[in-house]
Amino acid sequence: MPDDSASASIDIAQAEPLLSSSTSYRRYEKTHSQSSSRNEESPLPPGTPPSALGLLEVHRSVEYDTVPEDVTFGRNVSWMSAYMLIISRVVGSGIFATPGVIFKSVGSVGLSLVLWVVGSGIAACGLAISLELGCMLPRSGGDKVYLEFMYRRPRFLASTVVAVHAVLLGFTASNAIVFGQYTLFALQIEPTAFSQTLLAVGMLTVITVIHGCFLKTGILIQNALGWVKILVMTLMVFAGLATVIFRTASPSNSAPTVNLLSWHEVWKDSNWRWGVVSTAIFKVSYSYAGYANVNNVMNEVKDPVRTLKTVGPAALLTICIFYLLLNLAYFMVMPLDEIRENGQLIGALFFQKIFGDAVGRIILPILIAISAFGNVMVVTFTLARVNQEIARQGFLPFSTILSSSRPFNTPLGGLIVHYIPSVLVIVLPPKEDVYAFILDVEGYPSQLISLAICIGLLMLRRTRPELRRPFVAWVPAVWLKIVLSVSLLAAPFVQPPKDGKGDVGFWYGTYAVVGTGILVFAVVYWYLWTVAVPRWRGYRLEEEDEVLEDGTSVTKLIKVKRA
């Protein structure tokens, strides 16, 4: 490690503007008095003044993840941009389908609306956890930062698991394919496998180029697409009200709809079986996935801690309100029997009722394509930062190149790491059940990581009570998240489908086995790479800090001969 006194200095008060200089120093001294670096040594002795803090040490030791860090391309994510990162990530094309699926399974309007409220409560619990971790460890990388801080032993294990998960499963394919399908449908072009793939890859390429070459332009575009989503949802709500009040819909709307003021009608045909209700809750919960999107880009957020504490609740509240209003709009416009018969086509039925068959069939695919484009933009934006952080830690091949912000002062290396697996998943022509299987495999390890983070959060409260926590999640929320994660992990084995196949043509639980196998592979790879091979060849892995020519601080893994 480089000599501390010879390193460039950094002012903690400037790095963390929420604290005064004296408070920053006291908090630093208390936090780091019993700390350990990634190299198992205290990064600086207790009582070291802020003027002696080395730039490399502050940025690259895991203990300094409690201090905000700047990146070479600056803090370009304002409060509004962070707000749109969450809106565009959470609100996807599913809002045009999921409400119909939920209603079809639970049977009644009342129970369906209750489950959406329950889903918002579950999302609020998850958001509380991400707020505590994001404010306590305000660094880009999200789960990567949290796992490395929580699980430092065995050494390098957490970093290896995150890196393997990011490389093998860090792709964006589903919404890219949705964009290709619905763009062709809106243009009334006969879809083919080649044309859909070409559009999907083309869209992903354009987004990668925009984010890789024109950083601020990309942020402006994804902000604009986020506002389009909000405008569309607002228009849908008012269109539903106008249809009921003025009866402006097509003649087919003359069929009776539910009377929302009648208690009997609202709860009629409710299916209270726990198996049905629990499955519906999980589907609703998936509709809120992505509320922690800002945690992945904290190095670029202006006033990160204060912004995260306010933007998360504001975005989630907006989404919850719109989800409920859209459900009400669907139920006010369409007869319940038609919703039951068509399920996931509820969005298509809604627009046909409002605008008629001809116009409605064009508007819906356009809106879905726009929604998919916006979703891919923000997912690419955030995952590229996660990949860059993994590269900066030295856990990717060509990590120095992938960590650099050159030549456009953007995380181009992280974008490339995201682009390659995404294109492969899109281009390789799997059967439909194989594609659904890939999506399932992607989600299962994420639940294991979520469970590990929740347990680690509770452990940190006991072992590191001195850490500054600008936001503290309530304990029942953490335990609820743990229970839900365990339930989702056990679901493939506890409630098997009748035919044993589920949504694929082979054994339904295969995705759970493969998803777990990927994490097991990561553990085996870690053991061979960091333990078995170094022991056999007589060396050990150590970390060495370095600053690249563009100013990016990185960690290199070097082999040190054993004495």
LINDA-V672368 format. One record per pair of residues at least 24 apart in sequence whose ideal C-beta (glycine too) atoms are under 7 Angstrom apart, sorted by the first residue. I is the first residue (numbers start at 1). GAP is how many residues later the second one is. If there is no record, write none. Layout:
[[I & GAP] [I & GAP]]
//
This chain:
[[1 & 38] [1 & 544] [2 & 52] [2 & 54] [2 & 543] [4 & 40] [4 & 48] [4 & 50] [4 & 53] [5 & 47] [7 & 47] [7 & 48] [7 & 49] [7 & 50] [8 & 46] [8 & 47] [9 & 42] [9 & 43] [9 & 44] [10 & 43] [10 & 45] [10 & 48] [11 & 39] [12 & 38] [12 & 41] [12 & 55] [15 & 52] [15 & 53] [16 & 51] [16 & 52] [17 & 286] [18 & 287] [18 & 288] [25 & 25] [27 & 441] [30 & 436] [31 & 35] [31 & 435] [31 & 436] [31 & 437] [32 & 31] [35 & 28] [36 & 27] [36 & 116] [37 & 24] [37 & 25] [37 & 26] [38 & 24] [38 & 505] [39 & 503] [39 & 504] [56 & 489] [56 & 491] [56 & 497] [59 & 494] [60 & 485] [60 & 493] [60 & 495] [62 & 86] [62 & 87] [62 & 90] [65 & 72] [65 & 74] [65 & 80] [65 & 84] [66 & 70] [66 & 71] [66 & 401] [66 & 402] [68 & 70] [68 & 236] [69 & 70] [69 & 230] [70 & 229] [71 & 228] [71 & 229] [72 & 333] [72 & 337] [72 & 478] [72 & 479] [72 & 480] [73 & 142] [73 & 332] [73 & 336] [73 & 337] [75 & 225] [75 & 226] [75 & 227] [76 & 139] [76 & 140] [76 & 143] [76 & 224] [77 & 142] [77 & 220] [77 & 223] [77 & 224] [77 & 225] [78 & 224] [79 & 228] [79 & 232] [80 & 143] [81 & 138] [81 & 142] [82 & 212] [82 & 219] [82 & 225] [82 & 229] [83 & 228] [83 & 231] [83 & 232] [84 & 138] [84 & 139] [84 & 142] [85 & 208] [85 & 209] [85 & 293] [85 & 297] [86 & 204] [86 & 205] [86 & 207] [86 & 208] [86 & 225] [86 & 226] [86 & 229] [87 & 139] [87 & 142] [87 & 143] [87 & 228] [87 & 231] [87 & 232] [88 & 134] [88 & 137] [88 & 138] [88 & 141] [88 & 286] [88 & 287] [88 & 289] [88 & 290] [89 & 201] [89 & 204] [89 & 286] [89 & 289] [89 & 290] [90 & 198] [90 & 199] [90 & 200] [90 & 201] [90 & 229] [91 & 138] [91 & 228] [92 & 83] [92 & 279] [92 & 283] [93 & 85] [93 & 275] [93 & 278] [93 & 279] [94 & 193] [95 & 231] [96 & 251] [96 & 268] [96 & 272] [97 & 247] [97 & 249] [97 & 250] [98 & 185] [98 & 189] [99 & 227] [99 & 228] [99 & 231] [99 & 247] [100 & 239] [100 & 242] [100 & 243] [100 & 244] [100 & 245] [100 & 246] [101 & 182] [101 & 242] [101 & 243] [102 & 178] [102 & 181] [102 & 182] [103 & 236] [104 & 235] [104 & 236] [104 & 239] [105 & 171] [105 & 174] [105 & 175] [106 & 164] [106 & 165] [106 & 170] [106 & 171] [106 & 174] [107 & 162] [107 & 163] [107 & 164] [108 & 158] [108 & 159] [108 & 160] [108 & 161] [108 & 162] [109 & 149] [109 & 157] [109 & 222] [110 & 156] [110 & 157] [110 & 160] [111 & 156] [111 & 159] [112 & 215] [113 & 211] [113 & 214] [115 & 165] [115 & 166] [115 & 169] [116 & 168] [116 & 207] [116 & 208] [116 & 211] [118 & 163] [119 & 162] [119 & 165] [119 & 166] [119 & 168] [119 & 169] [120 & 200] [122 & 163] [122 & 362] [123 & 162] [123 & 165] [123 & 168] [123 & 193] [124 & 192] [125 & 352] [125 & 355] [125 & 356] [126 & 165] [126 & 355] [127 & 164] [127 & 185] [127 & 189] [128 & 345] [128 & 346] [128 & 349] [129 & 325] [129 & 328] [129 & 344] [129 & 348] [129 & 349] [129 & 352] [130 & 161] [130 & 162] [130 & 165] [131 & 177] [131 & 178] [131 & 181] [131 & 340] [131 & 342] [132 & 325] [132 & 337] [132 & 339] [132 & 340] [132 & 341] [133 & 324] [134 & 161] [134 & 164] [134 & 174] [135 & 170] [135 & 173] [135 & 174] [135 & 334] [135 & 335] [135 & 336] [136 & 331] [136 & 332] [136 & 333] [138 & 160] [138 & 166] [138 & 167] [139 & 159] [139 & 160] [140 & 156] [140 & 157] [140 & 158] [140 & 159] [140 & 160] [140 & 245] [140 & 249] [141 & 155] [141 & 245] [141 & 248] [142 & 150] [142 & 153] [142 & 154] [142 & 244] [143 & 306] [143 & 310] [144 & 242] [144 & 245] [144 & 246] [146 & 307] [146 & 310] [147 & 305] [147 & 306] [150 & 306] [150 & 309] [150 & 310] [151 & 305] [156 & 370] [156 & 374] [157 & 369] [159 & 234] [159 & 236] [160 & 235] [160 & 362] [160 & 365] [160 & 366] [161 & 358] [161 & 361] [162 & 228] [163 & 227] [163 & 232] [163 & 233] [164 & 354] [164 & 357] [164 & 358] [164 & 361] [165 & 280] [165 & 357] [166 & 220] [166 & 221] [166 & 224] [168 & 350] [169 & 273] [169 & 276] [169 & 349] [170 & 213] [170 & 217] [170 & 248] [170 & 251] [171 & 250] [171 & 251] [171 & 254] [172 & 204] [172 & 207] [172 & 208] [172 & 246] [172 & 250] [173 & 249] [173 & 252] [173 & 253] [174 & 265] [175 & 197] [175 & 200] [175 & 201] [176 & 24] [176 & 27] [176 & 28] [176 & 200] [176 & 250] [177 & 249] [178 & 190] [178 & 194] [179 & 24] [179 & 190] [179 & 193] [179 & 194] [182 & 183] [182 & 186] [182 & 187] [183 & 186] [185 & 180] [186 & 176] [186 & 179] [186 & 180] [186 & 183] [193 & 236] [197 & 229] [197 & 230] [200 & 226] [201 & 222] [201 & 225] [201 & 226] [203 & 170] [203 & 173] [204 & 172] [204 & 215] [204 & 218] [204 & 219] [207 & 169] [207 & 170] [207 & 173] [208 & 172] [208 & 207] [208 & 211] [211 & 169] [211 & 170] [211 & 173] [211 & 199] [211 & 204] [212 & 196] [212 & 198] [212 & 200] [212 & 203] [213 & 195] [213 & 197] [215 & 194] [215 & 195] [218 & 163] [221 & 156] [222 & 152] [222 & 155] [222 & 156] [222 & 159] [225 & 145] [225 & 148] [225 & 149] [225 & 152] [226 & 148] [228 & 142] [229 & 142] [229 & 145] [232 & 135] [233 & 89] [233 & 93] [236 & 90] [236 & 93] [237 & 88] [237 & 89] [237 & 92] [239 & 115] [240 & 89] [240 & 92] [240 & 93] [243 & 90] [243 & 110] [243 & 111] [244 & 88] [249 & 84] [249 & 104] [249 & 105] [250 & 103] [250 & 106] [252 & 101] [253 & 80] [253 & 100] [255 & 80] [256 & 79] [257 & 74] [257 & 75] [257 & 76] [257 & 77] [257 & 78] [258 & 73] [258 & 78] [260 & 71] [275 & 220] [282 & 206] [288 & 31] [291 & 25] [293 & 85] [293 & 89] [296 & 86] [296 & 89] [296 & 90] [297 & 85] [297 & 88] [305 & 165] [309 & 161] [309 & 162] [380 & 35] [380 & 38] [383 & 35] [384 & 27] [384 & 30] [384 & 31] [384 & 34] [385 & 26] [385 & 29] [387 & 27] [387 & 30] [387 & 31] [388 & 25] [388 & 26] [392 & 160] [392 & 162] [392 & 163] [393 & 162] [394 & 161] [394 & 162] [394 & 163] [399 & 155] [400 & 148] [400 & 154] [403 & 145] [403 & 149] [403 & 151] [404 & 144] [404 & 146] [404 & 148] [405 & 145] [405 & 147] [406 & 144] [433 & 71] [433 & 72] [436 & 67] [436 & 68] [437 & 67] [437 & 73] [437 & 74] [440 & 71] [441 & 70] [441 & 73] [441 & 74] [444 & 67] [444 & 68] [444 & 71] [445 & 70] [445 & 73] [445 & 74] [447 & 38] [447 & 41] [447 & 42] [448 & 41] [448 & 71] [450 & 35] [451 & 31] [451 & 34] [451 & 35] [454 & 24] [454 & 27] [454 & 28] [454 & 31] [455 & 27] [538 & 24]]
//
